[in-house]
Amino acid sequence: MTPPRPGPTGGDRLGRTLRLELADATLREWDATVLDATPERIVLDRSAFYPGGGGQPPDHGVLLWGGVQTRIVGARRADDLELIPAEGDPLPVPGAAVRGAIADERRTALMRTHSALHLLSGVVFRDFAALVTGSNMEPGEGRLDFNLDAVPEGFKEAVAARCEQEVLADRAISVYSLPREQALAIPDIIRTAKNLLPPAIEVVRIVDINGLDVQADGGTHVASTAAIGRIEVVKVENKGKGFRRIRVRLRD
């Protein structure tokens, strides 16, 4: 059952930084003001750099200011959202106006990959009743671990075929937020064997693949399963009793 949608989720804050990517994962450029800048980190009042989390690596990109650029080689959560400047690059001063820009190819590949892993999770949960025990991704490839005791004959081929069916179904992928109590009332909203949702989170961000998968998640995603493109199931590995690893990569 798909829960009611209260509308698109608005931008959230991390300390002094308004996180624009949570409201619009397609945003690639924006204007901002520098709040702090050191060789170790830059803090903006507004940022679309995803700081990493949920298995999704952080964004790369640049800040443009005063006719020069500062390369951003990562981002992280701290008291504020901290951008990591490339060593030796010039630094803007606090109060400076900058133009932020995300490395589009990397972000888009990560969005497609993250959505592909949610699709895979939805297929394996629906058809084999297995929960996720671990994950990892890089642009264009990733893996999920499942608490699956045994796999039937033709498991790899069956998973690949069903993932292809879900891509072709062009299911909408929507993102919205719900109060914690309401979110946790959704059946199977936590698709991991261990509930990793921190107790302090009062509003839960939901990623919903319409008719297939509804999960609590903080990452960035494409708008439909068709936008993921072809998913290749590369390998199914036995990592120990009740522990199966499925590796996938994008082919388009």
Secondary structure, DSSP 8 states (H G I E B T S, - for coil): -------S---EEETTEEEGGGT-TT--EEEEEEEEE-SS-EEESEE-----BTTB----EEEEETTEEEEEEEEEESSSEEEEE-TT-----TT-EEEEEE-HHHHHHHHHHHHHHHHHHHHHHHHH---EEEEEEETTEEEEEE--S---TTHHHHHHHHHHHHHHTT-BEEEEEEEHHHHHTSTT---BSS----TT--EEEEEEETTTEEEE--S---SBGGGG--EEEEEEEE-STT-EEEEEEE--
